[in-house]
Amino acid sequence: MTGLLKKSKIILKSYSVIIIIFTIFICALLYFFENNKNEKIKEYTENLKSQYNFQYNTVYENFRQISQNTFYGIINKSIIFNNVKSAYKKDKQTQDFYRKKLYDTFIADYSRLVGYNFKQLHFHFPDNTSFLRMHKPEKYGDDLSKARYSVVKANKELKPVEGFEIGKIIHGYRFVFPLHDENLFHLGSVEASVSSNYFERNFEKNFKVDAHFLVNKEMAEKKMFPNELKKDIAESDENDKYFIIKEGEEETYHFTNKNFYSKNEKKLIQNKMAKSENFLLIKKVNSDYYNICFLPIKNIEGIKNSAYLILYSKADFIQQIYFNYYKVIFILFLMIVIFILFLNKKYNIDEQNRKKQIILSQQSKMAAMGEMIGNIAHQWRQPLSIISTATTGMKVQKEVGVLTDEMLYDNLDKIYEYTQYLSRTIDDFRNYFNQNKQKQPFKIGNIIDQSLSIFGSTFKNKNISVIKNIEDITIVSFPNELQQVIINLLKNAKDIIEKNGLIIITVTKKNNIITINIKDSGGGIAKNILPKIFEPYFTTKHKSIGTGLGLFMSFEIVNKSLNGTLEVKNEEFTYNFINYNGASFTITLNSDKL
């Protein structure tokens, strides 16, 4: 036991940093998965609320379209409204005659409308007096001014009125249209209504949820007949400030147990409904989860919480989220056990691991050195070839007696120029690996001119034209590194153009963004190669020509040293009315980040 405690102390001391990091890692994972779980639940509830709102609007719009089609397609005709016009302000006998005539004329259409749950269809005079209830033709003549805000508003404003409204007997959705004759003379109004009970059934049928309406208790007591309140209406279990129509049959997910909601849940529901909020609760019942969505219904008068549509549905997705969450917790527990075993094993083989670390470190240094030598070789290959060709050429020309002073000086200048380039290449790579390198101000145009001078004779021999559109831009950065990138891009353009080509160099600045674009007429890069162009050691050339590190090093320099981006694409362009196709490299720099 003492040995185990001693070993544990040594492990804690030796690997304290790892233990702290692992503890932070586990805590971070716990936080992440907890937050992820909560975010998924939040996203799910928001999406579900949006879905229910959309479904509600779909059902509402369906009834609205039916009411409009009924009015504009059937009712708004002289054969219908002339009966209302002829009966208004006439004696009882005349009104009875036209009432019966209207009923007989419209009964067939009304019967079809009942099939769409529009059982209530009601014609009114301009003074808000009932003329004909198709659903109750025996009841007429009552003044609706105090009972029916929708009728009063439609007759007053002479505009269609629609929305939820509590009536004397039932509550539902009213679609009230003003009636006019051919001369736009106001004749009254007509209402097509669907009860909330039918609305609810339509919603359940189309969207597979349990739904029921709650109506504001205070508003219902003011509007409805007292004897109607005693029939099929009771206080809601969700909120005792609202009434619910008693269900004729038991619903699948609608729990009517008065203890279904806790006191805190009921308080939360009351507060949110008092604020007319659209909200969703997730409740666990036994081993199942349920969604309970509360959709506020604004009535015609603009009161936002006059009613609520409550939707119950099974929350299988939430159940899956919690299952996955508990599974993750179990996995994290296993990770802790494995980590403890790992520390124990690490303690036993610590010396062996240290030796492996030393070997890996040496291999890493050798790889870095090899990479640098490969890059130098890549940059030196062409200049050395040109120097060799120049010296050999002068020797042959001397032997055959055709070497002129002009040719001699030209070749000597070329040799000097390329030896300077070789020297600069060494400095460039030394600066690239030098952590103490200093930034300095320089003109981008000068760097491009210096880079182009290296390829002067080559471009001339291959008949490559270079077009420059360069703004006068000065930056503070590492000139040698930018030059190395420009040289690599120009070399790639030169290599891909066989003869009679074109290179266009454009340098612009907009706000703080500097863009350097180099495009050629070399035909572009094959699509299967394009994504790999900046990978290390990737080259389409023979091993004797390139190592595949030029563009990789350019990409590294632009991203890491210059804090910019280097991108490539194939581009078609026109110059001097001639179409070209080639590779387009773009360097993007931010002067604030240099």
TANORGI-V732070 format. One record per residue. N is the residue number from 0. RES is the residue in three letters. NEAR is the number of other C-alpha atoms within 10 Angstrom. Layout:
[[N | RES | NEAR] [N | RES | NEAR]]
//
This chain:
[[0 | MET | 6] [1 | THR | 7] [2 | GLY | 8] [3 | LEU | 9] [4 | LEU | 10] [5 | LYS | 11] [6 | LYS | 14] [7 | SER | 15] [8 | LYS | 13] [9 | ILE | 13] [10 | ILE | 17] [11 | LEU | 15] [12 | LYS | 11] [13 | SER | 13] [14 | TYR | 15] [15 | SER | 13] [16 | VAL | 11] [17 | ILE | 12] [18 | ILE | 17] [19 | ILE | 12] [20 | ILE | 12] [21 | PHE | 15] [22 | THR | 13] [23 | ILE | 12] [24 | PHE | 12] [25 | ILE | 16] [26 | CYS | 13] [27 | ALA | 12] [28 | LEU | 16] [29 | LEU | 16] [30 | TYR | 12] [31 | PHE | 12] [32 | PHE | 17] [33 | GLU | 15] [34 | ASN | 12] [35 | ASN | 15] [36 | LYS | 17] [37 | ASN | 13] [38 | GLU | 12] [39 | LYS | 15] [40 | ILE | 17] [41 | LYS | 13] [42 | GLU | 12] [43 | TYR | 15] [44 | THR | 20] [45 | GLU | 14] [46 | ASN | 12] [47 | LEU | 15] [48 | LYS | 19] [49 | SER | 13] [50 | GLN | 12] [51 | TYR | 19] [52 | ASN | 15] [53 | PHE | 12] [54 | GLN | 15] [55 | TYR | 18] [56 | ASN | 13] [57 | THR | 13] [58 | VAL | 16] [59 | TYR | 16] [60 | GLU | 12] [61 | ASN | 12] [62 | PHE | 22] [63 | ARG | 21] [64 | GLN | 11] [65 | ILE | 16] [66 | SER | 25] [67 | GLN | 17] [68 | ASN | 13] [69 | THR | 16] [70 | PHE | 20] [71 | TYR | 11] [72 | GLY | 11] [73 | ILE | 15] [74 | ILE | 18] [75 | ASN | 20] [76 | LYS | 15] [77 | SER | 14] [78 | ILE | 14] [79 | ILE | 17] [80 | PHE | 21] [81 | ASN | 19] [82 | ASN | 20] [83 | VAL | 25] [84 | LYS | 21] [85 | SER | 15] [86 | ALA | 20] [87 | TYR | 20] [88 | LYS | 12] [89 | LYS | 11] [90 | ASP | 9] [91 | LYS | 10] [92 | GLN | 10] [93 | THR | 13] [94 | GLN | 20] [95 | ASP | 16] [96 | PHE | 14] [97 | TYR | 20] [98 | ARG | 23] [99 | LYS | 14] [100 | LYS | 15] [101 | LEU | 20] [102 | TYR | 18] [103 | ASP | 11] [104 | THR | 14] [105 | PHE | 16] [106 | ILE | 14] [107 | ALA | 10] [108 | ASP | 12] [109 | TYR | 20] [110 | SER | 14] [111 | ARG | 12] [112 | LEU | 18] [113 | VAL | 14] [114 | GLY | 9] [115 | TYR | 16] [116 | ASN | 16] [117 | PHE | 22] [118 | LYS | 21] [119 | GLN | 18] [120 | LEU | 22] [121 | HIS | 20] [122 | PHE | 27] [123 | HIS | 29] [124 | PHE | 25] [125 | PRO | 22] [126 | ASP | 18] [127 | ASN | 24] [128 | THR | 20] [129 | SER | 22] [130 | PHE | 26] [131 | LEU | 26] [132 | ARG | 20] [133 | MET | 21] [134 | HIS | 16] [135 | LYS | 12] [136 | PRO | 13] [137 | GLU | 9] [138 | LYS | 12] [139 | TYR | 17] [140 | GLY | 15] [141 | ASP | 11] [142 | ASP | 15] [143 | LEU | 16] [144 | SER | 15] [145 | LYS | 10] [146 | ALA | 15] [147 | ARG | 16] [148 | TYR | 17] [149 | SER | 25] [150 | VAL | 32] [151 | VAL | 22] [152 | LYS | 19] [153 | ALA | 24] [154 | ASN | 25] [155 | LYS | 14] [156 | GLU | 10] [157 | LEU | 17] [158 | LYS | 14] [159 | PRO | 19] [160 | VAL | 20] [161 | GLU | 21] [162 | GLY | 19] [163 | PHE | 24] [164 | GLU | 27] [165 | ILE | 27] [166 | GLY | 18] [167 | LYS | 17] [168 | ILE | 13] [169 | ILE | 18] [170 | HIS | 21] [171 | GLY | 18] [172 | TYR | 23] [173 | ARG | 28] [174 | PHE | 24] [175 | VAL | 29] [176 | PHE | 27] [177 | PRO | 26] [178 | LEU | 30] [179 | HIS | 19] [180 | ASP | 15] [181 | GLU | 11] [182 | ASN | 6] [183 | LEU | 8] [184 | PHE | 10] [185 | HIS | 16] [186 | LEU | 23] [187 | GLY | 28] [188 | SER | 29] [189 | VAL | 28] [190 | GLU | 23] [191 | ALA | 24] [192 | SER | 25] [193 | VAL | 24] [194 | SER | 20] [195 | SER | 21] [196 | ASN | 18] [197 | TYR | 16] [198 | PHE | 21] [199 | GLU | 20] [200 | ARG | 14] [201 | ASN | 17] [202 | PHE | 22] [203 | GLU | 15] [204 | LYS | 11] [205 | ASN | 10] [206 | PHE | 13] [207 | LYS | 11] [208 | VAL | 22] [209 | ASP | 20] [210 | ALA | 23] [211 | HIS | 23] [212 | PHE | 25] [213 | LEU | 27] [214 | VAL | 24] [215 | ASN | 19] [216 | LYS | 20] [217 | GLU | 12] [218 | MET | 13] [219 | ALA | 23] [220 | GLU | 15] [221 | LYS | 13] [222 | LYS | 19] [223 | MET | 17] [224 | PHE | 14] [225 | PRO | 13] [226 | ASN | 8] [227 | GLU | 13] [228 | LEU | 17] [229 | LYS | 9] [230 | LYS | 10] [231 | ASP | 12] [232 | ILE | 15] [233 | ALA | 16] [234 | GLU | 16] [235 | SER | 19] [236 | ASP | 18] [237 | GLU | 20] [238 | ASN | 20] [239 | ASP | 15] [240 | LYS | 16] [241 | TYR | 23] [242 | PHE | 24] [243 | ILE | 22] [244 | ILE | 19] [245 | LYS | 13] [246 | GLU | 12] [247 | GLY | 7] [248 | GLU | 6] [249 | GLU | 9] [250 | GLU | 14] [251 | THR | 11] [252 | TYR | 16] [253 | HIS | 17] [254 | PHE | 14] [255 | THR | 14] [256 | ASN | 8] [257 | LYS | 10] [258 | ASN | 9] [259 | PHE | 14] [260 | TYR | 17] [261 | SER | 10] [262 | LYS | 10] [263 | ASN | 9] [264 | GLU | 14] [265 | LYS | 16] [266 | LYS | 14] [267 | LEU | 13] [268 | ILE | 20] [269 | GLN | 17] [270 | ASN | 13] [271 | LYS | 14] [272 | MET | 23] [273 | ALA | 12] [274 | LYS | 12] [275 | SER | 20] [276 | GLU | 16] [277 | ASN | 17] [278 | PHE | 16] [279 | LEU | 20] [280 | LEU | 13] [281 | ILE | 17] [282 | LYS | 17] [283 | LYS | 12] [284 | VAL | 10] [285 | ASN | 6] [286 | SER | 6] [287 | ASP | 12] [288 | TYR | 19] [289 | TYR | 20] [290 | ASN | 21] [291 | ILE | 23] [292 | CYS | 23] [293 | PHE | 24] [294 | LEU | 23] [295 | PRO | 23] [296 | ILE | 22] [297 | LYS | 17] [298 | ASN | 20] [299 | ILE | 19] [300 | GLU | 13] [301 | GLY | 11] [302 | ILE | 13] [303 | LYS | 17] [304 | ASN | 20] [305 | SER | 25] [306 | ALA | 28] [307 | TYR | 24] [308 | LEU | 17] [309 | ILE | 20] [310 | LEU | 22] [311 | TYR | 23] [312 | SER | 18] [313 | LYS | 18] [314 | ALA | 17] [315 | ASP | 12] [316 | PHE | 14] [317 | ILE | 22] [318 | GLN | 16] [319 | GLN | 12] [320 | ILE | 16] [321 | TYR | 14] [322 | PHE | 11] [323 | ASN | 14] [324 | TYR | 17] [325 | TYR | 13] [326 | LYS | 12] [327 | VAL | 16] [328 | ILE | 15] [329 | PHE | 12] [330 | ILE | 12] [331 | LEU | 16] [332 | PHE | 13] [333 | LEU | 12] [334 | MET | 15] [335 | ILE | 15] [336 | VAL | 11] [337 | ILE | 12] [338 | PHE | 14] [339 | ILE | 14] [340 | LEU | 12] [341 | PHE | 13] [342 | LEU | 18] [343 | ASN | 15] [344 | LYS | 11] [345 | LYS | 15] [346 | TYR | 17] [347 | ASN | 11] [348 | ILE | 10] [349 | ASP | 12] [350 | GLU | 11] [351 | GLN | 10] [352 | ASN | 13] [353 | ARG | 11] [354 | LYS | 11] [355 | LYS | 11] [356 | GLN | 12] [357 | ILE | 11] [358 | ILE | 11] [359 | LEU | 12] [360 | SER | 12] [361 | GLN | 11] [362 | GLN | 12] [363 | SER | 12] [364 | LYS | 11] [365 | MET | 12] [366 | ALA | 12] [367 | ALA | 11] [368 | MET | 12] [369 | GLY | 12] [370 | GLU | 17] [371 | MET | 18] [372 | ILE | 13] [373 | GLY | 18] [374 | ASN | 20] [375 | ILE | 18] [376 | ALA | 16] [377 | HIS | 19] [378 | GLN | 23] [379 | TRP | 18] [380 | ARG | 14] [381 | GLN | 15] [382 | PRO | 21] [383 | LEU | 16] [384 | SER | 10] [385 | ILE | 16] [386 | ILE | 19] [387 | SER | 13] [388 | THR | 14] [389 | ALA | 18] [390 | THR | 15] [391 | THR | 12] [392 | GLY | 16] [393 | MET | 19] [394 | LYS | 13] [395 | VAL | 12] [396 | GLN | 15] [397 | LYS | 13] [398 | GLU | 10] [399 | VAL | 9] [400 | GLY | 9] [401 | VAL | 11] [402 | LEU | 15] [403 | THR | 12] [404 | ASP | 9] [405 | GLU | 9] [406 | MET | 15] [407 | LEU | 17] [408 | TYR | 11] [409 | ASP | 13] [410 | ASN | 19] [411 | LEU | 16] [412 | ASP | 12] [413 | LYS | 19] [414 | ILE | 20] [415 | TYR | 13] [416 | GLU | 16] [417 | TYR | 20] [418 | THR | 16] [419 | GLN | 14] [420 | TYR | 18] [421 | LEU | 18] [422 | SER | 12] [423 | ARG | 14] [424 | THR | 21] [425 | ILE | 15] [426 | ASP | 15] [427 | ASP | 21] [428 | PHE | 17] [429 | ARG | 13] [430 | ASN | 16] [431 | TYR | 19] [432 | PHE | 11] [433 | ASN | 11] [434 | GLN | 8] [435 | ASN | 8] [436 | LYS | 11] [437 | GLN | 10] [438 | LYS | 12] [439 | GLN | 10] [440 | PRO | 11] [441 | PHE | 15] [442 | LYS | 14] [443 | ILE | 20] [444 | GLY | 18] [445 | ASN | 15] [446 | ILE | 17] [447 | ILE | 19] [448 | ASP | 12] [449 | GLN | 13] [450 | SER | 21] [451 | LEU | 18] [452 | SER | 12] [453 | ILE | 19] [454 | PHE | 17] [455 | GLY | 13] [456 | SER | 13] [457 | THR | 13] [458 | PHE | 21] [459 | LYS | 13] [460 | ASN | 11] [461 | LYS | 14] [462 | ASN | 15] [463 | ILE | 22] [464 | SER | 14] [465 | VAL | 15] [466 | ILE | 13] [467 | LYS | 15] [468 | ASN | 13] [469 | ILE | 16] [470 | GLU | 13] [471 | ASP | 12] [472 | ILE | 14] [473 | THR | 13] [474 | ILE | 18] [475 | VAL | 15] [476 | SER | 18] [477 | PHE | 21] [478 | PRO | 18] [479 | ASN | 17] [480 | GLU | 22] [481 | LEU | 22] [482 | GLN | 22] [483 | GLN | 23] [484 | VAL | 23] [485 | ILE | 22] [486 | ILE | 22] [487 | ASN | 21] [488 | LEU | 22] [489 | LEU | 22] [490 | LYS | 19] [491 | ASN | 16] [492 | ALA | 25] [493 | LYS | 22] [494 | ASP | 12] [495 | ILE | 17] [496 | ILE | 22] [497 | GLU | 13] [498 | LYS | 16] [499 | ASN | 14] [500 | GLY | 20] [501 | LEU | 21] [502 | ILE | 23] [503 | ILE | 16] [504 | ILE | 19] [505 | THR | 17] [506 | VAL | 21] [507 | THR | 15] [508 | LYS | 17] [509 | LYS | 8] [510 | ASN | 7] [511 | ASN | 11] [512 | ILE | 14] [513 | ILE | 18] [514 | THR | 17] [515 | ILE | 19] [516 | ASN | 22] [517 | ILE | 21] [518 | LYS | 26] [519 | ASP | 31] [520 | SER | 26] [521 | GLY | 22] [522 | GLY | 16] [523 | GLY | 21] [524 | ILE | 19] [525 | ALA | 10] [526 | LYS | 10] [527 | ASN | 8] [528 | ILE | 12] [529 | LEU | 14] [530 | PRO | 12] [531 | LYS | 12] [532 | ILE | 21] [533 | PHE | 22] [534 | GLU | 15] [535 | PRO | 16] [536 | TYR | 16] [537 | PHE | 17] [538 | THR | 19] [539 | THR | 12] [540 | LYS | 11] [541 | HIS | 9] [542 | LYS | 9] [543 | SER | 8] [544 | ILE | 13] [545 | GLY | 20] [546 | THR | 20] [547 | GLY | 22] [548 | LEU | 24] [549 | GLY | 29] [550 | LEU | 21] [551 | PHE | 19] [552 | MET | 22] [553 | SER | 22] [554 | PHE | 22] [555 | GLU | 18] [556 | ILE | 21] [557 | VAL | 19] [558 | ASN | 16] [559 | LYS | 11] [560 | SER | 15] [561 | LEU | 20] [562 | ASN | 16] [563 | GLY | 21] [564 | THR | 17] [565 | LEU | 20] [566 | GLU | 13] [567 | VAL | 18] [568 | LYS | 15] [569 | ASN | 18] [570 | GLU | 17] [571 | GLU | 15] [572 | PHE | 14] [573 | THR | 9] [574 | TYR | 10] [575 | ASN | 5] [576 | PHE | 7] [577 | ILE | 7] [578 | ASN | 10] [579 | TYR | 17] [580 | ASN | 17] [581 | GLY | 22] [582 | ALA | 24] [583 | SER | 23] [584 | PHE | 21] [585 | THR | 20] [586 | ILE | 22] [587 | THR | 22] [588 | LEU | 22] [589 | ASN | 18] [590 | SER | 18] [591 | ASP | 10] [592 | LYS | 11] [593 | LEU | 14]]
//
